[in-house]
Amino acid sequence: MDACPHFYEPYDAVDVLRNRHACTIVASLLRENLPIEYQREVLRMPDGGHVTLDWPIAHWRTIPDNAPVLILMSGIAGGSHDKYLKHFMRRAARCGYRCVAFNCRGTANSPLTTPQFYSASFTGDVRAVVDEIHGRWPEAKLFAVGWSLGANILTNFLGEEGENAKLAGAVAMCNPFDLNACDAALQNGFFGTVYSRAMAKNMRALFAPHEHLFQGLPNYDNVLVANAKTVRDFDEAVTRVTFGFDSVDAYYDASSSRLSIGNVGVPLLVVQAKDDPIAVADAVPRDVIKEKTTPGLVVLVETESGGHLGWTAGSEAPFGSPWPDAGAMQFFEACRRGVGATDIGNQSDGQSAGSVDEADGNADVERRAEVEADVAVEAPAR
C-alpha cells in the first residue's frame, strides 16, 4: 500500500468510542453536517423510472472538462444528505474532482414513478448513470465510492462489468457482502434490533408516499408493509416481491456481493471495521480476495474498531471525517495518476500478491493502524 501511506498511520480511536455501538451511534448523531448546497438533476432510466443526481453548486461548473469525476453512493435509505458522504465529497472536491451524489429511486426525496424501489442486487441504474456521465465527459476518468448497501451495489456492478467497467477505480466501505449473515446479526440482541428497526422506519418513510404505485402487483400486501418493523420485514413485503424473488432469503443470497467480488476488473479498495455490528466481519470474503486470479486489483483494509460508518479516529475525530477517508482519497489519486497496481498494492517489503501480514499478535502490526491489508492479484496499469 505504498501509494496509500495513511493506512500505516496509527488508528488512534477516541477511547470512549472504541465500543462498536458507541462509535456507530455517536458518529451517526453528532458527526458534523457540512453545509453543502446541491443542484438536483432528475435522470430518466430506460424503464421509465427516475434517479436523481445532486451536484454541489460551489464548484462543479468551474472545473475543466477533463477533471476526474467521482460518483458517491450512500447506504440504505440514504442519499446526498448523509454526513459521511458530504465529508468525502468535500475532500474529493478539494482535490479537483467533479463530484456527484447518486440517489437511488425514491431516496433523498427523489421521485418514484414506477412500482420498483431500489435493491441490493439491481445495478441497472448505476450502469445508466455511469454511461451518462461517461458520455458527458469522455476524456475524464470516472471513479465511485459506496458505503454500506451502496458499497454492495457498487461491488455487484463492478463484478458484472468486469474489465469492461468504465470506472478507473472504486472504493467500498462497510460492505455487508453476505446479506444473510448480516441479517442474522440484526436479529441477534438488543442493538441488532435497534439498528434494524431504525433502518426499517426510514425505509417505510421513503416508501409511504409512493405506496399507490405498488397496489395490484402480484403478491404485494400493503398490510405487510405497514407492519414491517425490521429490515427483513420490509424486504419480505416490498423488495423481494417487486424484484421477483421467491423468498427474502433467496433475495439476500442472490444479492450478496461476496459472489461478485472475484470478477471485479478494476482497482477496488475495500475498507471494513472488524467490530462492525451491521456489516459483520464474518461476511467478508477474505479467501476470495486473497485467491483472486482474474485481472483487477482488490485491496482489503480492516481496522480493529470503527463500528458501522463510525471510524472516530484521526485528526478530525470524533466529529469530522471518518478515519479511512484520507487513505481512500490517496487510493483514488494513485489510480488517477496511472500508478501501477504494484505500487498501489505493494507493502514496503515489496510483496505484490497474496496475504499481507495477517494480525497474529505482532505488536508492530498492531501499531501500524491496527490494520490488515490483503492484496489480490494485480491488474495491468491503467
PyMOL commands that set and color helices and strands:
alter all, ss='L'
color gray80, all
select helices_A, chain A and resi 5-8+15-17+20-30+83-94+124-136+149-164+179-186+189-213+222-226+231-242+248-255+257-259+261-263+281-283+286-290+325-337+341-345+363-367
alter helices_A, ss='H'
color red, helices_A
select strands_A, chain A and resi 38-44+50-56+69-73+98-103+142-147+167-173+268-273+298-303+354-356+371-375
alter strands_A, ss='S'
color yellow, strands_A
deselect
rebuild
show_as cartoon
